[in-house]
């Protein structure tokens, strides 16, 4: 199962990185003319792409707010797989006052 998850993570990352400007339909046409959402693997790949996008945005927001993202925080955010948790952190980021508060939130 870990091997499958690693492969899907790799594919999701590759797709999100290499075809950033393509729509889901264009990607579907590229890989055979079907919608990615129509397959379980396609759904997993799309979810991984969404998760990675939210992680990147959150890291950019932290950098904009505090000037730098400490490596331990970067690693913890990149390990969060639940998009709801990432969205909640993004909302809380609006009210926290320090990197220390942020560290407490991601621990």
ABEGO torsion letter per residue (X at the ends): XAAAAAAAAAAAAAAAAAAAABBAAAAAAAAGGBBAAABAAAAAAAAAAAAAAAAAAAAAAAAAAAGBBBAAAAAAAAABABAAAAAAAAAAAAABABAAAAAAAAX
